[in-house]
Amino acid sequence: MGFEELPHTADCALRVWAPSLGSLFVEAALGLNSVAGAEIGSGARVTRRISLHGADSESLLVAFLTELIYFQEQEDLGFDQFGIEISNQHLSGTLEGARLLSLSKPVKAATFHNLMIRQTKRGQETEVVFDV
């Protein structure tokens, strides 16, 4: 499992891979934290329940990342532990994290630019472009 930043002319792009769809979403979330320079505090832990739907896996991934961006921007929260389940284009579960100490490069949006989740020899893989 993992992610790596890719060169991109204007925005930030990540290649993300993991053995399953759920773990791919978690790696994409951790990649978002990395791109944004999110420093999550060590204070009181916060838990949020989420339930999202998407027309397909790609739409569901964008909805999930958009939810995380919302929490960063509007509630000053960052999440580093994820208990999520994905079934039939529905994601549900919990996010656990804390208040952000800093966010050095805020992400405006997760985009659909060239977004395609595919099966590879590493498992599930995709490239995500973030508008920064």
Contacts in CASP RR format, 6 or more apart in sequence:
PFRMAT RR
TARGET T0000
AUTHOR 0000-0000-0000
METHOD contacts of the structure
MODEL  1
MGFEELPHTADCALRVWAPSLGSLFVEAALGLNSVAGAEIGSGARVTRRI
SLHGADSESLLVAFLTELIYFQEQEDLGFDQFGIEISNQHLSGTLEGARL
LSLSKPVKAATFHNLMIRQTKRGQETEVVFDV
1 17 0 8 1.000
1 18 0 8 1.000
1 19 0 8 1.000
1 23 0 8 1.000
1 27 0 8 1.000
2 16 0 8 1.000
2 17 0 8 1.000
2 18 0 8 1.000
2 27 0 8 1.000
2 30 0 8 1.000
3 14 0 8 1.000
3 15 0 8 1.000
3 16 0 8 1.000
3 17 0 8 1.000
3 27 0 8 1.000
3 28 0 8 1.000
3 30 0 8 1.000
3 31 0 8 1.000
3 34 0 8 1.000
4 14 0 8 1.000
4 15 0 8 1.000
5 12 0 8 1.000
5 13 0 8 1.000
5 14 0 8 1.000
5 34 0 8 1.000
5 35 0 8 1.000
6 13 0 8 1.000
6 14 0 8 1.000
6 15 0 8 1.000
6 127 0 8 1.000
7 13 0 8 1.000
8 129 0 8 1.000
11 111 0 8 1.000
11 113 0 8 1.000
11 129 0 8 1.000
11 130 0 8 1.000
11 131 0 8 1.000
11 132 0 8 1.000
12 35 0 8 1.000
12 105 0 8 1.000
12 107 0 8 1.000
12 129 0 8 1.000
12 130 0 8 1.000
12 132 0 8 1.000
13 127 0 8 1.000
13 128 0 8 1.000
13 129 0 8 1.000
13 130 0 8 1.000
14 28 0 8 1.000
14 31 0 8 1.000
14 35 0 8 1.000
14 127 0 8 1.000
14 128 0 8 1.000
14 130 0 8 1.000
15 125 0 8 1.000
15 126 0 8 1.000
15 127 0 8 1.000
16 24 0 8 1.000
16 27 0 8 1.000
16 28 0 8 1.000
16 31 0 8 1.000
16 125 0 8 1.000
16 126 0 8 1.000
16 127 0 8 1.000
16 128 0 8 1.000
17 24 0 8 1.000
17 27 0 8 1.000
17 120 0 8 1.000
17 122 0 8 1.000
17 123 0 8 1.000
17 124 0 8 1.000
17 125 0 8 1.000
17 126 0 8 1.000
18 24 0 8 1.000
18 26 0 8 1.000
18 27 0 8 1.000
18 122 0 8 1.000
18 123 0 8 1.000
18 124 0 8 1.000
19 122 0 8 1.000
19 123 0 8 1.000
19 124 0 8 1.000
20 123 0 8 1.000
20 124 0 8 1.000
21 57 0 8 1.000
21 86 0 8 1.000
21 117 0 8 1.000
21 124 0 8 1.000
22 84 0 8 1.000
22 85 0 8 1.000
22 86 0 8 1.000
22 124 0 8 1.000
23 124 0 8 1.000
24 61 0 8 1.000
24 117 0 8 1.000
24 124 0 8 1.000
24 125 0 8 1.000
24 126 0 8 1.000
25 60 0 8 1.000
25 61 0 8 1.000
25 64 0 8 1.000
25 82 0 8 1.000
25 84 0 8 1.000
25 86 0 8 1.000
25 91 0 8 1.000
26 82 0 8 1.000
26 84 0 8 1.000
28 61 0 8 1.000
28 64 0 8 1.000
28 65 0 8 1.000
28 126 0 8 1.000
28 128 0 8 1.000
29 64 0 8 1.000
29 65 0 8 1.000
29 68 0 8 1.000
29 79 0 8 1.000
29 82 0 8 1.000
30 80 0 8 1.000
32 38 0 8 1.000
32 65 0 8 1.000
32 68 0 8 1.000
32 69 0 8 1.000
32 107 0 8 1.000
32 110 0 8 1.000
32 130 0 8 1.000
33 40 0 8 1.000
33 78 0 8 1.000
33 79 0 8 1.000
33 80 0 8 1.000
35 105 0 8 1.000
35 107 0 8 1.000
35 130 0 8 1.000
35 132 0 8 1.000
36 72 0 8 1.000
36 103 0 8 1.000
36 104 0 8 1.000
36 105 0 8 1.000
36 106 0 8 1.000
36 107 0 8 1.000
37 102 0 8 1.000
37 103 0 8 1.000
37 104 0 8 1.000
37 105 0 8 1.000
38 72 0 8 1.000
38 78 0 8 1.000
38 100 0 8 1.000
38 102 0 8 1.000
38 103 0 8 1.000
39 100 0 8 1.000
39 101 0 8 1.000
39 102 0 8 1.000
39 103 0 8 1.000
39 104 0 8 1.000
40 78 0 8 1.000
40 79 0 8 1.000
40 80 0 8 1.000
40 97 0 8 1.000
40 98 0 8 1.000
40 99 0 8 1.000
40 100 0 8 1.000
40 101 0 8 1.000
41 98 0 8 1.000
41 99 0 8 1.000
41 100 0 8 1.000
41 101 0 8 1.000
42 98 0 8 1.000
43 98 0 8 1.000
43 99 0 8 1.000
44 98 0 8 1.000
44 99 0 8 1.000
45 96 0 8 1.000
45 97 0 8 1.000
45 98 0 8 1.000
46 77 0 8 1.000
46 96 0 8 1.000
46 97 0 8 1.000
46 98 0 8 1.000
46 99 0 8 1.000
47 94 0 8 1.000
47 95 0 8 1.000
47 96 0 8 1.000
47 97 0 8 1.000
48 71 0 8 1.000
48 77 0 8 1.000
48 79 0 8 1.000
48 94 0 8 1.000
48 95 0 8 1.000
49 92 0 8 1.000
49 93 0 8 1.000
49 94 0 8 1.000
49 95 0 8 1.000
50 64 0 8 1.000
50 67 0 8 1.000
50 84 0 8 1.000
50 91 0 8 1.000
50 92 0 8 1.000
50 93 0 8 1.000
50 94 0 8 1.000
50 95 0 8 1.000
51 90 0 8 1.000
51 91 0 8 1.000
51 92 0 8 1.000
51 93 0 8 1.000
52 60 0 8 1.000
52 63 0 8 1.000
52 64 0 8 1.000
52 67 0 8 1.000
52 90 0 8 1.000
52 91 0 8 1.000
52 92 0 8 1.000
53 60 0 8 1.000
53 63 0 8 1.000
53 89 0 8 1.000
53 90 0 8 1.000
53 91 0 8 1.000
54 60 0 8 1.000
54 63 0 8 1.000
54 89 0 8 1.000
54 90 0 8 1.000
55 89 0 8 1.000
56 89 0 8 1.000
57 86 0 8 1.000
57 89 0 8 1.000
57 117 0 8 1.000
58 112 0 8 1.000
58 115 0 8 1.000
58 116 0 8 1.000
58 117 0 8 1.000
58 126 0 8 1.000
59 89 0 8 1.000
60 86 0 8 1.000
60 89 0 8 1.000
60 90 0 8 1.000
60 91 0 8 1.000
61 110 0 8 1.000
61 115 0 8 1.000
61 117 0 8 1.000
61 126 0 8 1.000
61 128 0 8 1.000
62 110 0 8 1.000
62 111 0 8 1.000
62 112 0 8 1.000
62 115 0 8 1.000
63 91 0 8 1.000
64 84 0 8 1.000
64 91 0 8 1.000
65 110 0 8 1.000
65 128 0 8 1.000
65 130 0 8 1.000
66 109 0 8 1.000
66 110 0 8 1.000
68 78 0 8 1.000
68 79 0 8 1.000
68 95 0 8 1.000
69 107 0 8 1.000
69 108 0 8 1.000
69 109 0 8 1.000
69 110 0 8 1.000
71 77 0 8 1.000
71 78 0 8 1.000
71 79 0 8 1.000
71 95 0 8 1.000
72 78 0 8 1.000
72 100 0 8 1.000
72 103 0 8 1.000
72 106 0 8 1.000
72 107 0 8 1.000
73 106 0 8 1.000
76 99 0 8 1.000
76 100 0 8 1.000
77 97 0 8 1.000
77 98 0 8 1.000
77 99 0 8 1.000
77 100 0 8 1.000
78 97 0 8 1.000
78 98 0 8 1.000
78 99 0 8 1.000
78 100 0 8 1.000
79 95 0 8 1.000
79 96 0 8 1.000
79 97 0 8 1.000
80 96 0 8 1.000
80 97 0 8 1.000
81 95 0 8 1.000
81 96 0 8 1.000
81 97 0 8 1.000
82 94 0 8 1.000
82 95 0 8 1.000
82 96 0 8 1.000
83 93 0 8 1.000
83 94 0 8 1.000
83 95 0 8 1.000
83 96 0 8 1.000
84 91 0 8 1.000
84 92 0 8 1.000
84 93 0 8 1.000
84 94 0 8 1.000
85 91 0 8 1.000
85 92 0 8 1.000
85 93 0 8 1.000
105 132 0 8 1.000
106 132 0 8 1.000
107 130 0 8 1.000
107 131 0 8 1.000
107 132 0 8 1.000
108 130 0 8 1.000
108 131 0 8 1.000
108 132 0 8 1.000
109 130 0 8 1.000
109 131 0 8 1.000
110 128 0 8 1.000
110 129 0 8 1.000
110 130 0 8 1.000
110 131 0 8 1.000
111 128 0 8 1.000
111 129 0 8 1.000
111 130 0 8 1.000
111 131 0 8 1.000
113 129 0 8 1.000
114 127 0 8 1.000
114 129 0 8 1.000
115 126 0 8 1.000
115 127 0 8 1.000
115 128 0 8 1.000
115 129 0 8 1.000
116 126 0 8 1.000
116 127 0 8 1.000
117 124 0 8 1.000
117 125 0 8 1.000
117 126 0 8 1.000
118 124 0 8 1.000
118 125 0 8 1.000
118 126 0 8 1.000
119 125 0 8 1.000
END
